[in-house]
Amino acid sequence: MGIVERRERIKKRVKADILSKSKEIARKEGWASVSIRKIADLIEYSPPIVYEYFENKDKLLETIRQEGFAHLKNEFIKVAKIYHDPEKQ
């Protein structure tokens, strides 16, 4: 395993942690309470690290929104495969 692969894994994990903690804060306290500083504290990195992944809070929200719609799409596809009758879908 090379250094490049390890760095990529770390980057993916940090990004996933940022998204996860953002969602956690939003669930508990509401989206207005989500801040780059809170996220950084929870993932135990400095705020500039969070900004390396997301330009600002709006970009973070957009990524979360896209993930949500992708999840919904996958669920609709699963339902469509199980039930061929539109009424059951």
HELIX and SHEET records of a PDB file:
HELIX    1   1 ILE A    3  GLU A   29  1                                  27    
HELIX    2   2 TRP A   31  SER A   33  5                                   3    
HELIX    3   3 ILE A   36  ILE A   43  1                                   8    
HELIX    4   4 PRO A   47  TYR A   53  1                                   7    
HELIX    5   5 LYS A   57  ILE A   82  1                                  26    
END                                                                             
